[in-house]
Amino acid sequence: MQKTLYVSDMDGTLLGADSKVSDVSCRIVSALSARGALITVATARTPATVQPLMRDALTLPPAITMTGAALWSRDRECYSEVRFMPEKDVDVVLDACGECGIHPFVYTLGADGVLEVYHAAYALNHAERSFYEQRRSLPLKHFHLGTGLPAAARGRTILFCALGPIHHTDSAAAMLGERTECEVMSYPDALMPDTGILEVFAPGVSKAAAIARVKEMSGATRVVAFGDNLNDLPMLAAADLAVAVENALPQVRQAADIVIGPNTADSVARFILSDFESSAAMPPESR
């Protein structure tokens, strides 16, 4: 029997204009999951924000967080897998960011399972300040501003995330592409297109690679992926069915097999409901 794994990006895709999962989407996702549907998220967010945002939506497979650098078990509230950065690349990333005039948030995993996030500058730009204020009080994440990366945390570094003018983040990404084998992405913020987001992970880290692991773990035979931004393109390319929301960037819509309604209309949840019901109604020999 065909078993489908549904994987959705969060911001701009599953989340609405208020950056929350609507009550309607929560009800649909929870009801389908209770019936055995395999639904999860693949996001650049950390468990610190995924857990509260998805609180009212039941999902069964692990959440793919930090763009695939970590799998998060929602029911046990712990990491089931983490990919750490090679220590030799840590200084390379910091140096490149410094040369391009940006200061990354450096995410490390503490011994207690809480993310310890370091930012070398006390003064934050507008995008960094907004990013920090939205996350500063989360129980699964601690921020340390004006603090360099401690030596003891170097081997437990998961990702670098920098926010600044997009030409700065693009320059840093190009530089790192020449100096390391790490996975590097620079893409525009969905709400502030002039602001770039630079993300750097260990070699081999991606949403697509993490989806492949979750697919194997869950026994799925088909993957349907939903996205809206450039960092979703690899997972859409790896899916059996690539779905873009109406508000997706043009490149994402062009790469998708199907374009559905916007993220403001519960389009992802409604599509999953329709697809799941269609599969359930098919005769066994057709599945």
Salt bridges, closest charged atoms under 4 A:
ASP9 OD1 - LYS207 NZ 3.17
ASP11 OD2 - ARG45 NE 2.70
ASP56 OD1 - ARG55 NE 3.68
GLU81 OE2 - ARG213 NE 2.55
ASP89 OD1 - LYS88 NZ 3.51
ASP91 OD1 - ARG154 NH1 3.22
GLU99 OE2 - ARG179 NH1 3.15
GLU116 OE2 - HIS142 ND1 3.29
GLU116 OE1 - HIS144 NE2 2.65
GLU128 OE2 - HIS119 NE2 3.21
GLU133 OE2 - ARG129 NH1 3.26
GLU133 OE1 - ARG136 NH1 3.17
ASP232 OD1 - LYS207 NZ 2.59
ASP266 OD2 - ARG270 NH2 3.93
ASP275 OD2 - ARG222 NH1 2.89
GLU277 OE2 - ARG35 NH1 2.97
